Amino acid sequence: MGRMSLVSLGLILLSGCALFRSSPRPAKVTPEEAAHYSFPVVLPTEGQHVLPGPIAAAIAFAMEDFLPLGTKPPRDATPTELCALRRESYDVTAVPGPEKIVFVSFAVRADACRDLQGPSLSDTPIVYAVDVGRWLILSVQK
């Protein structure tokens, strides 16, 4: 195999690697900053939400499809569009369904993205049907 063939093969393999990028990981503080944080001895019960594992996983699964981590706004995005790209702008409802199905609904929070420049966001929730047995999105209702 000649030098040119090896270079071509290398370029093809490198370009193929771009298809298998891992999703961005959440940002973490520096080890020095983390060293100054202390957890409470016991987690407080006030405001606590306990989610069964399959429900929590279904929410994370649907959220990653709905609004993937690392989503970049367009350069000319309006304030409303920027708000719509923040995960905390949405309330989430999860309901167990039949046969290992979990329904996950994302609705714009009543206090989010209001009175901002740009088109207003729809009040209609987006609902996912997630099969937690096979980890597949069965359908999305918009």
C-alpha positions in Angstrom: 0.0 0.0 0.0 1.5 3.3 -1.0 2.0 6.4 1.1 -0.9 8.2 -0.6 -3.2 5.2 0.1 -2.3 5.2 3.8 -2.9 9.0 4.1 -6.3 8.6 2.3 -7.2 5.7 4.6 -6.2 7.7 7.7 -8.3 10.7 6.6 -11.3 8.5 5.9 -11.0 6.9 9.3 -10.6 10.2 11.1 -13.7 11.7 9.3 -15.6 8.6 10.4 -14.7 9.2 14.0 -16.6 12.5 13.8 -19.8 10.4 13.6 -19.2 8.8 17.0 -18.7 11.9 19.1 -19.7 11.4 22.7 -22.3 13.7 24.2 -21.0 16.5 26.3 -20.5 15.8 30.0 -21.9 18.2 32.6 -19.3 20.8 33.8 -17.7 20.3 37.2 -16.0 22.8 39.4 -12.2 22.5 40.0 -11.0 20.0 42.6 -10.0 23.0 44.8 -13.5 24.4 44.7 -15.1 21.0 45.3 -12.9 20.5 48.4 -14.6 23.5 50.0 -18.1 22.0 49.6 -19.6 19.9 52.3 -22.7 17.8 52.2 -25.2 17.9 55.0 -24.9 14.9 57.4 -28.5 14.0 56.5 -30.3 15.1 53.4 -33.3 17.3 54.3 -36.8 15.8 53.7 -38.4 19.2 53.0 -38.7 19.6 49.2 -37.4 16.1 48.6 -38.5 14.3 45.5 -37.9 10.5 45.3 -38.2 9.2 41.7 -38.1 5.4 41.0 -35.1 4.5 38.9 -37.0 3.8 35.6 -38.9 7.1 35.9 -35.7 9.1 36.5 -34.0 7.3 33.6 -37.0 7.8 31.3 -36.9 11.5 32.1 -33.2 11.8 31.3 -33.6 9.7 28.2 -36.5 11.9 26.8 -34.7 15.1 27.8 -31.6 14.1 25.9 -33.7 13.8 22.8 -35.8 16.9 23.5 -33.0 19.2 24.4 -29.5 17.5 24.2 -26.7 18.7 26.4 -24.5 21.1 24.5 -27.1 22.4 22.2 -25.9 25.7 20.8 -28.3 28.5 19.9 -28.1 30.1 16.5 -26.0 33.2 16.4 -29.0 35.5 15.9 -31.2 33.8 18.5 -33.9 35.9 20.2 -34.1 36.1 24.0 -37.1 33.8 23.8 -35.2 31.2 21.7 -32.3 31.4 24.2 -34.7 30.8 27.1 -36.3 27.8 25.2 -32.8 26.1 25.0 -32.5 26.1 28.8 -33.6 22.8 30.4 -34.8 24.7 33.6 -37.4 26.5 31.5 -39.5 23.4 31.5 -41.6 21.5 34.0 -41.5 17.8 33.6 -44.3 15.3 34.3 -43.7 11.6 34.2 -46.5 9.0 34.4 -46.0 5.2 34.3 -48.0 3.6 31.6 -48.8 0.0 30.6 -46.1 -2.6 29.6 -42.9 -0.7 30.7 -44.0 2.5 29.0 -43.4 5.9 30.7 -45.0 9.0 29.4 -42.7 12.1 29.9 -44.2 15.5 29.3 -42.2 18.8 28.9 -44.2 22.0 29.4 -42.8 25.5 29.5 -42.9 26.8 33.0 -45.4 29.5 33.7 -42.7 31.9 34.9 -40.2 31.1 32.1 -39.6 32.8 28.8 -42.5 35.3 29.2 -42.3 38.9 28.0 -39.1 38.3 26.1 -38.3 39.5 22.6 -39.2 37.0 19.9 -42.1 34.7 19.2 -43.8 33.3 22.3 -43.5 29.6 23.1 -46.3 27.2 22.8 -48.2 26.3 25.9 -48.8 22.8 24.5 -46.6 20.3 26.2 -44.5 17.9 24.3 -45.1 14.3 25.4 -42.8 11.3 24.9 -43.7 7.7 25.1 -40.6 5.9 26.3 -40.3 2.1 26.4 -38.1 1.5 29.5 -37.8 -2.2 28.7 -36.1 -1.7 25.4 -35.0 2.0 25.9 -36.7 3.3 22.8 -38.7 6.4 22.1 -42.0 5.0 20.8 -43.6 8.3 19.9 -43.4 12.1 20.4 -46.6 14.1 20.6 -46.1 17.8 19.8 
